[in-house]
Amino acid sequence: MSDIVHFPLFVASILLLCITPGPDLAYVVGQSVARGRCSGILSAAGVALGSCTHAVASALGLTALIAASPLLFTLIKYLGAAYLIYLGARMIGSTFMTSAAAEITPPRAQPGTRLLLLRGFITSITNPKVLLFFIAFFPQFVVAGSEHHASAFLLLGMTYALVGLMTDVMFALLAGGAAGAVANNKRLQKVLDRLVGATFIGLGIRLALTRR
């Protein structure tokens, strides 16, 4: 599309962004290590759905509207932060179950496909840094005064979602390789759950402190 400029530079830039540690990547890797490659890939798909939603909102101008509204921006920011802190606290809390309690308590059911997709979607859609990225970064690659402004933003947004999905799946596959060893070592599993949980809580706190 002629309304988009420097597209190769755009792809290279978002590739670097997608491999930078953040809430989305931390969630995908955490699910892969804890529950295996399949869970990690489903989580990555959920994150990608969130990115696609950001892309559509950006094309329709909703992203700019949210960013311009202190109330809406703050609401989304705190919802995302609270959700990450909740996930982290839940992971850490589950590791303090006593051995006796574990023996009489049925094993926790593994999250289903819908739940993994939903969690990934929520993690992505409530990340205000992604919203600000769409606002500040994308316009640099669209011709000013373009007649096809919305379609250009949509194409860039979908490209971002696709690159993000590919990188997240790659990390899910790499991290999922450790799932078998973790599952057979309860002590290591507890340590990793606490580490991932603490990471989620830290990311949630950092997200809550995000300024526009």
Beta strands, then each sheet from edge to edge (+ up, - down):
end
